[in-house]
Amino acid sequence: MRTLDDRNAQESGGDPAWWEPLDEARARIAAYLTDGQGGGLTRPDVPELAERLWTRARGDDGGVPVEVAVIVAELYWRRHQASRGPENGSEDLGHAVSLYTMIAEVAGDAAVPEPLRPLVAQAAAQVAAGASLAPTDALLDEAIDRLEAAHSGDPAAHLDEAIALFRTLLDDERRLPQGDARRPAALSNLGMALRMRAERTEQGRLADVDESVRLTREALRQGDADDRAAFLGNLMTSLGTRYAWTGDDADLAEAVLVGEEAVYATSRDDPSWASHASNLSGLLRIRFDVRGTGPDLDEAVRLSAEAAGATPDHAPARSLRWSNLSNALAARFDLRRHPDDLDAAVDAGRRAVLAAASQPGLQAPVVANLGNLLLTRFEHWGETADLDEAIRRGHDSLAAGRIGAPAEAALRSNLGNAHRCRFDRARDPQDLVLALSMTRRAAAATGEHEPQRASRWSNHAMALMSAYEHSHDLEYLQEAIAAGRAAVEATGSDEIRGSKYLSNLAILLATRRLPGDLEEAMAAATSAVTMVPPHDPARAIRLFNLAGVLLDCAQRAEDGGASRRAAFERYQQAADLMTAATSVRLTAAQRAGEQAAEDGDWASALASYANAVALLERLVTRRISRRSREKQLAGHVQLAGDAAATALSFEAPDRAVVLLERGRGVLWSQMLDLGPNPEFAARHPELAGRLADVASALD
């Protein structure tokens, strides 16, 4: 018996007649039945037509109207009579007898053609004695067919049918007793079906996931060596799914160990190797998120790249393999900030979306993943087109449907965050409305113990903060602080993740400034900095936020000089952190210059402003469009003038001219520096292209 994994999934987008309206399917069958010669009944697509009619007519309770059963039974009986080949004829006869046996229980023998009545009576006697009309292998094949169809068709209908069939077989000791060689595969396949139902349907339940783990573990215990790798792969996936629901570290640790054994036990020539390798890479990436160990991430990138490359163009799993690779590359970008990793992640995400074009069940998650990558790239490079596309992709995913409850909550949270980013730039109130509604819904849908709870409440808190800044309605700020506290509480003892949410809460409290708020904000902002390693890119934002809280405290202190000096030093530290995003470093340097200038410390102010002007050239990289570069520079329109004024105050007029020219000529300099001469490019296009690549790398 087959043990399924994703290599057995069939491509979607099959025969569109599967969705044929019930009346049309019934009319087509009636036309075949009234054909005097019966020739149409022998067409190879007739059984598929009968199955479509049966499936479309099934009610919520699984029952089929008698009149439909009679039509399908007559079709098989007449097809048997019209068939010349004995093999096809006997199979059609078996279907007809089975159906008429069920019909006779409801409508009596009069509904059964007279030649079939003896066979129907015999079949009814077998049923009364406890025997099924269908042999075990036939039922197993039907269950597997339903499970395979669920990979590419309507997951809810096919999964429920597959689950019911597998349960019927496993619960009947006469069919699959203990020790039967077919039993482990049935256990593993039922576990897979339950896991898929939990992931892909709105009624997804943790109980299905728990049972999936139990069944796949039992299949591994009972199975033989030949199917061990497949059983290991299914158990790995079930454990990984349960970790996503509960955040239990024990499940993640076991899933990685089981996955490593599955990969080791599978030959590279076996198509399932790519499946196991891709799934293991996803688990390693998740473990990196938890533990922060670089080797896990590098191995995840390697495995996912090899798995994607080993997957044929038309394989159903191709989209998920490329999506896994994009996630691994994005995680490595977050760690090391190498721009090529982020660009490669977006490219892999686009490949995943392209591969999912014929798979409706997979489109939503991979399109959502690409949207997240585009949002990340926008946050780092400021390309407006990336933000707009991220939002469009997110809404496309929601409209497509067929996305499980946990995945939908993640999508709504990220999409709400994207709308907030666009509102902060373009100030369209509709973006703010969508940011609030989507982040609120995502946070409310996240369970108390889900790992994503903290990030979703934090996203909602930031949307509420934007609403407060726009409307000055104190209720938004109060709700934002409550959401921020929920995010902090959800992180538990995880200091790395908790640092971000403590820092955000500090800003919210410092904004409200009720009695005790500034003291709590100061403690939270300070703790947030100490929780982050010295070279972590996120440390710059924590330092920036701490500096802001220090300045707020300075306004209330009798002697605020010490707090102001401490704030200046934190801005400087953020600006000097080489691993941080350029936008954060530049803003920190500019703030340091402004503060030092206010305090009359012209030497420190000039040094900070000079650093900020130098970072302008890195901010507007050639990786983004000219329009986006102009928008980025518009956010620092006063920088060059302030830097020049500070140089004059420091009695350095020559330095003032240099800073002014450097600050206002960034885009012009990019046109001149490293740009190939048009005549040279025309004569030597290959060399000109290589020179352009070098210029981009140097950026």
C-alpha positions as CSV (number, residue, x, y, z in Angstrom):
1,M,0.0,0.0,0.0
2,R,1.2,3.5,-0.8
3,T,2.3,5.8,2.0
4,L,1.7,9.3,0.8
5,D,4.0,12.3,1.2
6,D,4.0,15.5,-1.0
7,R,5.6,13.7,-3.9
8,N,2.3,11.9,-4.5
9,A,0.3,15.1,-4.7
10,Q,-1.3,15.6,-8.1
11,E,-1.3,18.9,-10.0
12,S,-4.4,21.0,-9.6
13,G,-6.3,22.8,-12.3
14,G,-7.6,19.6,-13.8
15,D,-10.9,18.9,-15.6
16,P,-13.1,22.0,-15.1
17,A,-16.1,19.8,-15.4
18,W,-15.5,18.7,-11.8
19,W,-17.4,21.8,-10.9
20,E,-20.1,21.1,-13.4
21,P,-23.5,22.1,-12.0
22,L,-25.6,19.2,-10.8
23,D,-28.4,19.7,-13.3
24,E,-26.0,19.8,-16.2
25,A,-24.2,16.6,-15.1
26,R,-27.6,14.9,-14.7
27,A,-28.6,16.0,-18.2
28,R,-25.5,14.6,-19.7
29,I,-26.1,11.2,-18.1
30,A,-29.7,11.2,-19.2
31,A,-28.5,11.8,-22.8
32,Y,-26.2,8.8,-22.6
33,L,-29.0,6.6,-21.2
34,T,-31.5,7.6,-24.0
35,D,-28.9,6.8,-26.7
36,G,-30.5,3.9,-28.5
37,Q,-27.1,2.3,-29.4
38,G,-25.5,2.9,-26.0
39,G,-22.3,3.9,-27.6
40,G,-21.8,7.0,-25.5
41,L,-21.8,4.9,-22.3
42,T,-18.5,3.3,-23.2
43,R,-16.6,6.6,-23.3
44,P,-13.7,6.6,-20.8
45,D,-14.9,9.8,-19.1
46,V,-18.3,8.4,-18.2
47,P,-17.2,7.0,-14.8
48,E,-15.7,10.4,-14.0
49,L,-19.0,12.0,-14.9
50,A,-20.9,9.6,-12.6
51,E,-18.5,10.4,-9.7
52,R,-19.0,14.2,-10.3
53,L,-22.7,13.8,-10.1
54,W,-22.5,11.7,-7.0
55,T,-20.1,14.2,-5.3
56,R,-22.1,17.3,-6.2
57,A,-25.3,15.7,-5.0
58,R,-24.0,14.7,-1.6
59,G,-25.6,16.6,1.3
60,D,-24.0,17.9,4.5
61,D,-24.7,14.5,6.2
62,G,-22.9,12.6,3.4
63,G,-26.1,11.2,2.0
64,V,-27.1,11.2,-1.7
65,P,-30.7,11.6,-2.9
66,V,-32.3,8.3,-4.0
67,E,-33.1,9.7,-7.5
68,V,-29.5,10.5,-8.1
69,A,-28.4,7.1,-6.9
70,V,-30.8,5.5,-9.3
71,I,-29.4,7.5,-12.2
72,V,-25.8,6.6,-11.4
73,A,-26.7,2.9,-10.8
74,E,-28.5,2.7,-14.1
75,L,-25.6,4.4,-15.9
76,Y,-23.2,1.7,-14.6
77,W,-25.7,-1.1,-15.4
78,R,-26.3,0.1,-18.9
79,R,-22.6,0.7,-19.4
80,H,-22.0,-2.9,-18.4
81,Q,-24.5,-4.1,-20.9
82,A,-22.9,-1.9,-23.7
83,S,-19.3,-2.9,-22.9
84,R,-17.7,-5.4,-25.0
85,G,-14.6,-5.9,-22.9
86,P,-15.3,-8.4,-20.0
87,E,-12.9,-6.6,-17.6
88,N,-14.6,-3.2,-17.9
89,G,-18.0,-4.9,-17.9
90,S,-17.4,-6.8,-14.7
91,E,-16.2,-3.6,-12.9
92,D,-19.2,-1.7,-14.0
93,L,-21.4,-4.5,-12.9
94,G,-19.9,-4.5,-9.5
95,H,-20.6,-0.8,-9.1
96,A,-24.2,-1.3,-10.3
97,V,-24.8,-4.1,-7.8
98,S,-23.4,-2.1,-4.9
99,L,-25.5,0.9,-5.7
100,Y,-28.7,-1.0,-6.3
101,T,-28.2,-2.9,-3.0
102,M,-28.2,0.5,-1.2
103,I,-31.2,1.7,-3.3
104,A,-33.2,-1.5,-2.5
105,E,-32.8,-0.8,1.3
106,V,-34.7,2.5,0.7
107,A,-37.0,2.0,-2.3
108,G,-37.4,-1.8,-2.3
109,D,-36.7,-4.4,-5.0
110,A,-39.0,-2.7,-7.5
111,A,-36.3,-0.1,-8.1
112,V,-33.8,-2.8,-9.2
113,P,-33.7,-4.1,-12.8
114,E,-35.0,-7.7,-12.8
115,P,-31.8,-9.3,-14.1
116,L,-29.8,-7.8,-11.2
117,R,-32.2,-8.8,-8.4
118,P,-30.5,-12.2,-7.6
119,L,-27.1,-10.5,-7.4
120,V,-28.5,-7.6,-5.3
121,A,-30.2,-10.1,-2.9
122,Q,-26.8,-12.0,-2.5
123,A,-25.0,-8.7,-1.8
124,A,-27.6,-7.7,0.7
125,A,-27.2,-10.9,2.6
126,Q,-23.4,-10.3,2.7
127,V,-24.0,-6.9,4.2
128,A,-26.4,-8.3,6.8
129,A,-23.7,-10.8,7.8
130,G,-21.2,-7.9,8.4
131,A,-19.3,-8.0,5.2
132,S,-18.7,-5.0,3.0
133,L,-19.5,-4.9,-0.6
134,A,-16.1,-3.5,-1.5
135,P,-12.8,-5.3,-0.9
136,T,-10.3,-3.8,1.5
137,D,-7.7,-2.9,-1.2
138,A,-10.4,-1.1,-3.2
139,L,-11.4,1.0,-0.2
140,L,-7.8,1.8,0.6
141,D,-7.2,2.9,-3.0
142,E,-10.4,5.1,-2.8
143,A,-9.2,6.7,0.4
144,I,-5.8,7.4,-1.1
145,D,-7.4,8.9,-4.2
146,R,-9.4,11.2,-2.0
147,L,-6.2,12.2,-0.1
148,E,-4.3,12.8,-3.3
149,A,-7.2,14.9,-4.6
150,A,-7.1,17.0,-1.5
151,H,-3.6,18.1,-2.4
152,S,-4.9,19.8,-5.5
153,G,-8.6,20.1,-5.3
154,D,-11.2,21.1,-2.7
155,P,-9.5,20.2,0.6
156,A,-12.5,20.1,2.9
157,A,-14.7,17.7,0.8
158,H,-11.9,15.3,-0.2
159,L,-10.2,15.3,3.2
160,D,-13.4,14.5,5.1
161,E,-14.1,11.6,2.7
162,A,-10.5,10.3,3.0
163,I,-10.6,10.5,6.8
164,A,-13.9,8.7,7.0
165,L,-12.6,5.9,4.8
166,F,-9.3,5.4,6.7
167,R,-11.2,5.4,10.0
168,T,-13.6,2.8,8.7
169,L,-10.8,0.5,7.6
170,L,-8.6,0.9,10.7
171,D,-11.6,0.4,13.1
172,D,-12.5,-2.9,11.4
173,E,-10.2,-5.6,12.8
174,R,-11.4,-7.9,10.0
175,R,-10.0,-5.6,7.4
176,L,-6.7,-4.2,8.9
177,P,-5.9,-6.3,11.9
178,Q,-2.7,-5.7,14.0
179,G,0.2,-7.1,12.0
180,D,-1.4,-6.5,8.6
181,A,1.4,-5.0,6.4
182,R,-1.1,-2.4,5.1
183,R,-2.0,-1.0,8.5
184,P,1.1,1.2,9.2
185,A,0.6,3.0,5.8
186,A,-3.1,3.6,6.6
187,L,-2.2,5.0,10.0
188,S,0.4,7.4,8.5
189,N,-2.0,8.5,5.7
190,L,-4.8,9.1,8.1
191,G,-2.4,11.2,10.2
192,M,-1.5,13.2,7.1
193,A,-5.2,13.8,6.3
194,L,-6.0,15.0,9.8
195,R,-3.0,17.4,9.7
196,M,-4.1,18.8,6.4
197,R,-7.6,19.3,7.7
198,A,-6.3,21.2,10.6
199,E,-4.1,23.4,8.4
200,R,-6.4,24.1,5.5
201,T,-9.9,24.5,6.9
202,E,-11.4,27.2,8.9
203,Q,-12.6,24.6,11.4
204,G,-9.0,23.5,12.0
205,R,-8.6,22.0,15.5
206,L,-5.7,21.1,17.7
207,A,-7.3,17.8,18.4
208,D,-6.7,16.8,14.7
209,V,-3.1,17.8,15.0
210,D,-2.6,15.8,18.3
211,E,-4.2,12.7,16.7
212,S,-2.0,13.2,13.6
213,V,1.1,13.0,15.7
214,R,-0.1,10.0,17.6
215,L,-1.1,8.1,14.4
216,T,2.1,8.9,12.5
217,R,4.2,7.9,15.5
218,E,2.3,4.6,15.7
219,A,2.8,4.0,12.0
220,L,6.6,4.5,12.5
221,R,6.5,2.0,15.3
222,Q,4.6,-0.7,13.4
223,G,6.1,-0.1,9.9
224,D,9.0,-2.0,8.3
225,A,12.3,-0.6,7.0
226,D,11.1,-0.2,3.4
227,D,8.6,2.6,4.4
228,R,10.5,4.0,7.3
229,A,11.7,7.1,5.5
230,A,8.1,8.0,4.4
231,F,6.8,7.4,8.0
232,L,9.6,9.6,9.4
233,G,8.8,12.4,6.9
234,N,5.1,12.4,7.9
235,L,5.9,12.4,11.6
236,M,8.3,15.3,11.1
237,T,5.6,17.3,9.4
238,S,3.0,16.5,12.0
239,L,5.3,17.5,14.9
240,G,6.3,20.7,13.1
241,T,2.6,21.6,12.6
242,R,1.8,21.0,16.3
243,Y,4.8,23.2,17.3
244,A,3.3,26.0,15.1
245,W,0.0,25.6,17.1
246,T,1.4,25.2,20.6
247,G,5.0,26.5,20.6
248,D,6.1,23.3,22.5
249,D,10.0,23.2,22.2
250,A,9.9,19.4,22.7
251,D,7.9,19.0,19.4
252,L,10.4,21.2,17.5
253,A,13.4,19.3,18.8
254,E,11.9,15.9,18.0
255,A,10.7,17.1,14.6
256,V,14.3,18.2,13.7
257,L,15.8,14.9,14.8
258,V,13.1,12.9,13.0
259,G,13.6,15.0,9.9
260,E,17.4,14.5,9.9
261,E,16.9,10.8,10.0
262,A,14.4,11.0,7.2
263,V,16.8,12.9,5.0
264,Y,19.7,10.5,5.9
265,A,17.6,7.4,5.2
266,T,16.5,8.6,1.7
267,S,18.6,8.3,-1.4
268,R,19.2,11.5,-3.4
269,D,17.7,9.8,-6.4
270,D,14.4,9.2,-4.6
271,P,11.9,12.0,-5.3
272,S,10.9,12.1,-1.7
273,W,14.4,13.3,-0.7
274,A,13.5,16.8,-1.8
275,S,10.3,16.7,0.2
276,H,12.1,15.7,3.4
277,A,15.0,18.1,2.8
278,S,12.6,21.0,2.2
279,N,10.5,20.3,5.3
280,L,13.7,19.9,7.5
281,S,15.0,23.2,6.2
282,G,11.8,24.9,7.4
283,L,12.2,23.4,10.8
284,L,15.8,24.4,11.1
285,R,14.8,28.0,10.1
286,I,12.2,27.9,12.9
287,R,14.8,26.6,15.4
288,F,17.1,29.4,14.4
289,D,14.3,31.9,15.2
290,V,14.1,30.3,18.7
291,R,17.8,29.7,19.4
292,G,19.5,32.2,17.1
293,T,22.3,29.8,15.9
294,G,23.8,30.6,12.6
295,P,24.7,27.0,11.5
296,D,20.9,26.1,11.6
297,L,20.2,28.9,9.2
298,D,23.0,28.1,6.8
299,E,22.0,24.5,6.7
300,A,18.4,25.6,6.1
301,V,19.4,27.7,3.1
302,R,21.5,24.8,1.7
303,L,18.8,22.2,2.1
304,S,16.0,24.3,0.7
305,A,18.1,25.4,-2.3
306,E,19.0,21.8,-3.1
307,A,15.4,20.7,-2.6
308,A,14.0,23.5,-4.9
309,G,16.6,22.8,-7.5
310,A,15.8,19.1,-7.5
311,T,12.1,19.5,-8.0
312,P,10.8,19.2,-11.6
313,D,9.1,22.2,-13.2
314,H,5.6,20.7,-13.1
315,A,5.8,19.0,-9.8
316,P,3.0,20.1,-7.4
317,A,5.4,20.6,-4.6
318,R,7.6,23.1,-6.5
319,S,5.9,26.2,-5.2
320,L,6.3,25.2,-1.6
321,R,9.9,24.3,-2.1
322,W,10.7,27.7,-3.6
323,S,8.7,29.3,-0.8
324,N,10.8,27.5,1.8
325,L,14.0,28.7,0.2
326,S,12.7,32.3,0.2
327,N,11.9,32.1,3.9
328,A,15.4,30.7,4.7
329,L,17.1,33.5,2.7
330,A,15.0,36.1,4.3
331,A,15.9,34.9,7.8
332,R,19.6,34.9,6.8
333,F,19.2,38.5,5.6
334,D,17.8,39.4,8.9
335,L,20.8,38.0,10.6
336,R,23.6,39.3,8.3
337,R,22.0,42.1,6.3
338,H,23.5,41.1,3.0
339,P,21.3,42.7,0.3
340,D,21.8,39.8,-2.1
341,D,20.0,37.4,0.3
342,L,16.9,39.6,0.4
343,D,16.9,40.0,-3.4
344,A,17.3,36.3,-3.8
345,A,14.5,35.7,-1.3
346,V,12.1,37.9,-3.3
347,D,13.2,36.0,-6.5
348,A,12.5,32.7,-4.9
349,G,9.2,34.0,-3.7
350,R,8.2,35.0,-7.2
351,R,9.2,31.5,-8.5
352,A,6.9,30.0,-5.8
353,V,4.0,32.1,-6.9
354,L,4.5,31.3,-10.5
355,A,4.7,27.5,-9.7
356,A,1.4,27.8,-7.7
357,A,-0.5,29.3,-10.6
358,S,-2.2,26.0,-11.3
359,Q,-2.7,25.0,-7.6
360,P,-5.5,27.0,-6.0
361,G,-5.0,25.3,-2.6
362,L,-1.4,26.6,-2.4
363,Q,-1.7,30.1,-4.0
364,A,-2.8,31.9,-0.8
365,P,0.2,30.9,1.5
366,V,2.9,31.4,-1.1
367,V,1.4,34.7,-2.4
368,A,1.2,35.9,1.3
369,N,4.9,34.9,1.8
370,L,6.0,36.9,-1.2
371,G,4.0,39.9,0.2
372,N,5.9,39.6,3.4
373,L,9.2,39.6,1.6
374,L,8.3,42.6,-0.4
375,L,7.3,44.4,2.8
376,T,10.7,43.6,4.3
377,R,12.5,44.9,1.3
378,F,10.5,48.1,1.4
379,E,11.3,48.6,5.1
380,H,15.0,48.4,4.3
381,W,15.3,50.1,0.9
382,G,12.1,52.3,0.7
383,E,11.0,51.1,-2.7
384,T,7.3,52.2,-2.8
385,A,6.5,49.7,-5.5
386,D,7.5,46.9,-3.1
387,L,5.0,48.2,-0.5
388,D,2.2,48.5,-3.0
389,E,2.8,45.1,-4.4
390,A,3.0,43.6,-0.9
391,I,-0.4,45.0,-0.1
392,R,-1.9,43.8,-3.4
393,R,-0.5,40.3,-3.0
394,G,-1.9,40.1,0.5
395,H,-5.4,41.0,-0.5
396,D,-5.2,38.6,-3.4
397,S,-4.4,35.8,-0.9
398,L,-7.4,36.7,1.2
399,A,-9.6,36.8,-1.8
400,A,-8.4,33.4,-3.0
401,G,-9.4,31.8,0.2
402,R,-8.4,28.2,0.9
403,I,-6.1,29.2,3.7
404,G,-6.1,27.7,7.2
405,A,-7.0,29.7,10.3
406,P,-3.4,30.1,11.6
407,A,-2.1,31.1,8.2
408,E,-5.0,33.6,7.7
409,A,-4.2,35.2,11.1
410,A,-0.6,35.6,10.1
411,L,-1.5,37.1,6.8
412,R,-4.0,39.6,8.3
413,S,-1.4,40.7,10.8
414,N,1.3,41.3,8.2
415,L,-1.1,42.9,5.8
416,G,-2.3,45.2,8.5
417,N,1.3,46.2,9.2
418,A,1.8,46.9,5.6
419,H,-1.2,49.2,5.5
420,R,0.1,51.0,8.6
421,C,3.5,51.6,6.8
422,R,1.7,53.0,3.8
423,F,-0.5,55.2,5.9
424,D,2.6,56.6,7.7
425,R,3.9,57.6,4.3
426,A,0.9,58.6,2.2
427,R,-1.6,59.4,5.0
428,D,-4.6,57.8,3.3
429,P,-7.2,57.2,6.1
430,Q,-8.4,54.0,4.4
431,D,-5.0,52.5,5.0
432,L,-5.3,53.3,8.7
433,V,-8.8,51.8,8.9
434,L,-7.6,48.5,7.3
435,A,-4.5,48.5,9.5
436,L,-6.6,48.7,12.6
437,S,-9.2,46.1,11.6
438,M,-6.8,43.5,10.3
439,T,-4.3,43.7,13.1
440,R,-7.1,43.6,15.7
441,R,-8.7,40.5,14.0
442,A,-5.4,38.7,13.8
443,A,-4.5,39.3,17.4
444,A,-7.9,38.2,18.6
445,A,-7.7,35.0,16.6
446,T,-4.3,34.0,18.1
447,G,-4.4,31.6,21.0
448,E,-2.8,32.2,24.3
449,H,0.1,29.8,23.8
450,E,0.7,30.4,20.0
451,P,4.3,31.6,19.3
452,Q,3.0,34.4,17.1
453,R,0.8,36.0,19.8
454,A,3.4,38.6,20.8
455,S,4.1,39.8,17.3
456,R,0.4,40.1,16.4
457,W,-0.4,42.1,19.5
458,S,2.6,44.3,18.9
459,N,1.5,45.0,15.3
460,H,-1.9,46.0,16.6
461,A,-0.3,48.3,19.2
462,M,1.7,50.0,16.5
463,A,-1.5,50.5,14.3
464,L,-3.3,52.0,17.3
465,M,-0.3,54.3,17.9
466,S,-0.6,55.6,14.3
467,A,-4.3,56.1,14.9
468,Y,-3.5,58.2,18.0
469,E,-0.9,60.3,16.3
470,H,-3.4,61.0,13.5
471,S,-6.4,61.8,15.7
472,H,-5.0,62.6,19.1
473,D,-7.8,60.5,20.5
474,L,-6.5,59.3,23.9
475,E,-8.5,56.1,23.7
476,Y,-6.3,54.8,20.9
477,L,-3.2,55.4,23.0
478,Q,-4.8,53.6,26.0
479,E,-5.7,50.6,23.9
480,A,-2.2,50.7,22.3
481,I,-0.6,50.4,25.7
482,A,-2.8,47.5,26.7
483,A,-1.9,45.7,23.4
484,G,1.8,46.5,24.0
485,R,1.6,44.9,27.5
486,A,-0.1,41.8,26.0
487,A,2.8,41.5,23.5
488,V,5.4,41.7,26.3
489,E,3.5,39.2,28.4
490,A,3.3,36.7,25.5
491,T,7.1,36.5,25.1
492,G,7.6,34.9,28.5
493,S,11.2,34.3,29.2
494,D,12.4,34.9,25.6
495,E,14.6,37.9,26.0
496,I,15.5,38.3,22.3
497,R,11.9,38.6,21.3
498,G,10.9,40.4,24.4
499,S,13.4,43.2,23.8
500,K,11.5,44.5,20.8
501,Y,8.1,44.5,22.5
502,L,9.6,46.2,25.7
503,S,11.1,48.9,23.5
504,N,7.8,49.5,21.8
505,L,5.9,49.6,25.1
506,A,8.4,52.2,26.4
507,I,7.6,54.5,23.5
508,L,3.9,54.2,24.1
509,L,4.2,54.9,27.9
510,A,6.5,57.9,27.2
511,T,3.9,59.3,24.9
512,R,1.1,59.0,27.4
513,R,3.1,60.5,30.3
514,L,0.7,59.7,33.2
515,P,2.3,59.6,36.7
516,G,4.7,56.7,36.7
517,D,4.7,56.2,32.9
518,L,8.1,57.8,32.3
519,E,9.7,55.7,35.1
520,E,8.3,52.5,33.6
521,A,9.2,53.6,30.1
522,M,12.8,54.2,31.2
523,A,13.1,50.8,32.9
524,A,11.6,49.0,29.8
525,A,13.7,50.9,27.3
526,T,16.9,50.2,29.3
527,S,16.1,46.5,29.7
528,A,15.3,46.3,26.0
529,V,18.9,47.4,25.1
530,T,20.6,45.1,27.6
531,M,18.7,42.1,26.2
532,V,20.2,42.5,22.7
533,P,23.8,41.4,21.8
534,P,26.2,44.2,21.0
535,H,26.3,43.6,17.2
536,D,22.7,42.6,16.7
537,P,21.2,44.9,14.0
538,A,18.1,45.4,16.1
539,R,20.2,47.0,18.9
540,A,20.3,50.3,16.9
541,I,16.5,50.7,17.1
542,R,16.5,49.8,20.8
543,L,19.2,52.5,21.4
544,F,17.2,55.0,19.4
545,N,14.1,54.4,21.4
546,L,16.0,54.6,24.7
547,A,17.5,58.0,23.6
548,G,14.0,59.3,22.9
549,V,12.8,58.2,26.4
550,L,15.9,59.9,28.0
551,L,15.0,63.1,26.3
552,D,11.4,62.9,27.6
553,C,12.8,62.3,31.1
554,A,15.1,65.3,30.7
555,Q,12.2,67.6,30.2
556,R,10.8,66.8,33.7
557,A,14.1,66.5,35.6
558,E,15.4,69.5,37.5
559,D,18.8,69.0,35.9
560,G,18.2,67.4,32.6
561,G,21.7,67.8,31.3
562,A,22.8,64.3,32.3
563,S,19.8,62.7,30.6
564,R,20.4,64.8,27.4
565,R,24.0,63.8,27.3
566,A,23.1,60.1,27.8
567,A,20.5,60.4,25.0
568,F,23.2,61.9,22.6
569,E,25.5,59.0,23.4
570,R,22.7,56.5,22.6
571,Y,22.0,58.2,19.3
572,Q,25.7,58.0,18.5
573,Q,25.9,54.3,19.4
574,A,22.9,53.6,17.1
575,A,24.5,55.6,14.2
576,D,27.8,53.8,14.6
577,L,26.4,50.2,14.6
578,M,27.6,48.9,11.2
579,T,25.1,45.9,11.1
580,A,22.0,48.1,11.5
581,A,19.8,49.3,8.7
582,T,21.1,52.5,7.0
583,S,17.8,54.3,7.6
584,V,18.1,53.8,11.3
585,R,21.7,54.8,11.5
586,L,21.1,58.0,9.4
587,T,18.2,59.1,11.5
588,A,20.1,58.5,14.7
589,A,23.1,60.5,13.4
590,Q,20.8,63.3,12.4
591,R,19.1,63.3,15.8
592,A,22.5,63.3,17.5
593,G,23.5,66.4,15.5
594,E,20.3,68.2,16.2
595,Q,20.6,67.6,20.0
596,A,24.3,68.6,20.2
597,A,23.5,71.7,18.2
598,E,20.7,72.6,20.6
599,D,23.2,72.2,23.5
600,G,25.8,74.4,21.7
601,D,28.3,71.5,21.4
602,W,29.3,72.4,17.8
603,A,32.1,69.9,17.5
604,S,29.9,67.0,18.4
605,A,27.1,68.3,16.2
606,L,29.4,68.7,13.2
607,A,30.7,65.2,13.5
608,S,27.2,63.7,13.8
609,Y,25.9,65.7,10.9
610,A,28.9,64.8,8.7
611,N,28.2,61.1,9.5
612,A,24.5,61.5,8.6
613,V,25.4,63.2,5.2
614,A,27.8,60.4,4.4
615,L,25.0,57.8,5.1
616,L,22.7,59.6,2.6
617,E,24.5,57.9,-0.3
618,R,24.0,54.5,1.2
619,L,20.3,55.2,1.9
620,V,19.4,55.8,-1.7
621,T,21.0,52.8,-3.2
622,R,20.7,52.1,-6.9
623,R,18.7,49.0,-6.0
624,I,15.6,51.1,-5.8
625,S,13.9,53.3,-8.4
626,R,14.7,57.0,-9.0
627,R,11.3,58.0,-7.6
628,S,11.8,56.0,-4.4
629,R,15.2,57.5,-4.0
630,E,13.7,61.0,-4.2
631,K,11.1,60.1,-1.6
632,Q,13.8,58.8,0.7
633,L,15.8,62.0,0.4
634,A,12.7,64.1,0.9
635,G,12.6,62.8,4.5
636,H,15.9,64.4,5.1
637,V,15.5,67.6,3.2
638,Q,16.9,69.9,5.9
639,L,20.0,67.7,6.6
640,A,22.5,69.3,4.3
641,G,21.5,72.8,5.3
642,D,21.6,72.0,9.0
643,A,25.0,70.4,8.5
644,A,26.4,73.4,6.7
645,A,25.0,75.8,9.3
646,T,26.6,73.8,12.0
647,A,30.0,74.0,10.2
648,L,29.7,77.7,10.0
649,S,28.9,77.9,13.7
650,F,32.1,75.9,14.2
651,E,33.9,78.4,12.1
652,A,34.6,75.9,9.3
653,P,33.3,77.5,6.1
654,D,35.2,75.2,3.8
655,R,33.6,72.2,5.5
656,A,30.2,73.9,5.2
657,V,30.5,74.1,1.4
658,V,31.6,70.4,1.2
659,L,28.7,69.2,3.3
660,L,26.2,71.3,1.5
661,E,27.3,70.1,-1.9
662,R,27.6,66.5,-0.8
663,G,24.1,66.6,0.7
664,R,22.3,68.1,-2.2
665,G,24.1,66.3,-5.0
666,V,23.6,62.7,-4.0
667,L,21.6,61.7,-7.0
668,W,23.8,63.7,-9.4
669,S,26.9,62.0,-8.0
670,Q,25.3,58.6,-8.6
671,M,24.8,59.4,-12.3
672,L,28.5,60.3,-12.6
673,D,30.1,57.7,-10.4
674,L,30.9,54.4,-12.0
675,G,28.4,54.9,-14.8
676,P,29.6,53.5,-18.1
677,N,29.9,56.0,-21.0
678,P,27.0,55.5,-23.4
679,E,29.4,55.0,-26.3
680,F,31.4,52.5,-24.4
681,A,28.2,50.6,-23.4
682,A,27.2,50.5,-27.0
683,R,30.5,49.0,-28.1
684,H,31.1,46.7,-25.2
685,P,27.7,45.8,-23.7
686,E,29.0,42.8,-21.7
687,L,31.7,44.9,-20.0
688,A,29.3,47.7,-19.3
689,G,26.9,45.3,-17.7
690,R,29.7,43.9,-15.5
691,L,30.6,47.4,-14.5
692,A,27.0,48.2,-13.6
693,D,27.0,45.0,-11.4
694,V,30.1,46.2,-9.6
695,A,28.6,49.6,-9.0
696,S,25.5,48.0,-7.5
697,A,27.6,45.7,-5.3
698,L,29.6,48.7,-4.1
699,D,26.4,50.5,-3.2
